[in-house]
C-alpha cells in the first residue's frame, strides 16, 4: 500500500448511531457513558478531514449486500448476535435507517407483557 494523505475517516460503531449528526444516541449498558459521543465533530475539528460514522451491523449488512452473499439482491437483511442482537435492512444498496435511525434494531424492541 502506497503512503499518501488521509482522505477521511470511516467509523463502524456499536450502539445506535445518527449518521447525519455523527454521534451515538443510545448504547446498551455494556458501554457506559457512550451515548452522546460525537465522533464526526471531534474527528473533523481535530484533523480537518471528513468523517462518517455508521452502526456496526449496518456496515456488516452493507458489506454483505455489496460484495458478500447479498450481492445482486435488491433487498438484504442482516442479523447479528454478539454483545447484543442487531439487524439491518439494505434496499437497493442503501442502508434503510427508518424514521428514527433505529430500523431493525431488534435487540431494543419494546414488547407488551405477555407478547
C-alpha positions as CSV (number, residue, x, y, z in Angstrom):
1,X,0.0,0.0,0.0
2,X,1.4,3.3,-1.0
3,X,1.6,6.1,1.6
4,X,-0.4,9.2,0.9
5,X,-2.6,11.8,2.5
6,X,-5.5,10.6,4.6
7,X,-8.7,11.4,2.6
8,X,-11.1,10.8,5.5
9,X,-12.2,8.5,8.4
10,X,-15.0,5.9,8.5
11,X,-16.1,4.6,11.8
12,X,-18.2,1.5,12.4
13,X,-19.5,1.5,15.9
14,X,-21.7,-0.4,18.3
15,X,-24.8,1.4,19.7
16,X,-27.5,3.3,17.9
17,X,-25.9,5.9,15.6
18,X,-27.2,9.0,14.0
19,X,-25.1,9.1,10.8
20,X,-26.2,12.6,9.9
21,X,-25.2,14.1,13.2
22,X,-22.3,11.7,13.5
23,X,-23.0,10.7,17.1
24,X,-24.1,7.8,19.2
25,X,-27.6,8.4,20.6
26,X,-28.0,5.2,22.5
27,X,-25.8,2.4,23.8
28,X,-26.6,-0.5,26.0
29,X,-25.2,-1.0,29.5
30,X,-22.2,-2.8,28.1
31,X,-20.7,0.6,27.0
32,X,-21.5,3.0,29.9
33,X,-21.3,6.8,29.1
34,X,-21.1,6.1,25.3
35,X,-24.4,7.8,24.3
36,X,-23.7,11.4,23.2
37,X,-20.3,10.7,21.9
38,X,-19.8,12.9,18.8
39,X,-17.2,11.2,16.7
40,X,-17.8,13.1,13.5
41,X,-17.5,16.5,15.1
42,X,-14.3,15.6,17.1
43,X,-12.5,14.0,14.1
44,X,-13.4,16.7,11.7
45,X,-12.5,19.5,14.0
46,X,-9.3,17.9,15.3
47,X,-7.9,16.7,11.9
48,X,-9.7,18.8,9.3
49,X,-10.7,15.7,7.3
50,X,-14.2,14.3,6.6
51,X,-15.6,11.7,8.9
52,X,-18.5,9.3,8.6
53,X,-19.9,7.0,11.3
54,X,-22.4,4.2,11.0
55,X,-23.7,1.4,13.2
56,X,-21.5,-1.7,13.0
57,X,-24.3,-4.0,12.0
58,X,-25.4,-1.6,9.2
59,X,-21.8,-1.7,8.0
60,X,-21.7,-5.5,8.1
61,X,-25.0,-5.7,6.2
62,X,-23.8,-3.2,3.6
63,X,-20.7,-5.2,3.0
64,X,-22.7,-8.4,2.5
65,X,-25.1,-6.6,0.1
66,X,-22.2,-5.1,-1.9
67,X,-19.7,-7.9,-2.0
68,X,-21.0,-10.9,0.0
69,X,-23.9,-13.3,0.0
70,X,-26.4,-10.5,-0.8
71,X,-24.5,-9.3,-3.9
72,X,-27.0,-8.8,-6.7
73,X,-30.1,-8.8,-4.5
74,X,-32.3,-5.7,-4.3
75,X,-33.1,-6.3,-0.6
76,X,-30.7,-7.8,2.0
77,X,-31.4,-8.4,5.7
78,X,-28.5,-8.9,8.1
79,X,-28.9,-10.1,11.7
80,X,-26.1,-10.4,14.2
81,X,-25.8,-11.8,17.6
82,X,-22.9,-10.6,19.8
83,X,-22.9,-8.4,22.8
84,X,-26.5,-7.7,21.7
85,X,-28.8,-8.5,18.9
86,X,-28.6,-6.3,15.8
87,X,-30.2,-6.1,12.4
88,X,-30.2,-4.0,9.3
89,X,-32.0,-3.8,6.0
90,X,-30.3,-2.8,2.8
91,X,-32.6,-1.8,0.0
92,X,-31.1,-1.1,-3.5
93,X,-27.6,-0.7,-2.0
94,X,-28.7,1.8,0.7
95,X,-29.0,1.3,4.4
96,X,-32.6,1.7,5.5
97,X,-32.4,3.8,8.6
98,X,-36.1,4.3,9.2
99,X,-37.8,7.1,10.9
100,X,-35.6,7.4,13.9
101,X,-32.3,5.8,12.7
102,X,-33.3,2.6,14.6
103,X,-34.7,0.4,11.8
104,X,-34.1,-3.3,12.5
105,X,-32.6,-2.7,16.0
106,X,-34.3,-5.9,17.1
107,X,-32.4,-6.1,20.4
108,X,-34.1,-2.9,21.6
109,X,-37.7,-3.7,20.6
110,X,-40.3,-2.9,23.2
111,X,-42.7,-5.7,23.7
112,X,-46.0,-5.8,25.5
113,X,-46.2,-8.0,28.6
114,X,-47.4,-11.5,27.5
115,X,-46.5,-10.9,23.9
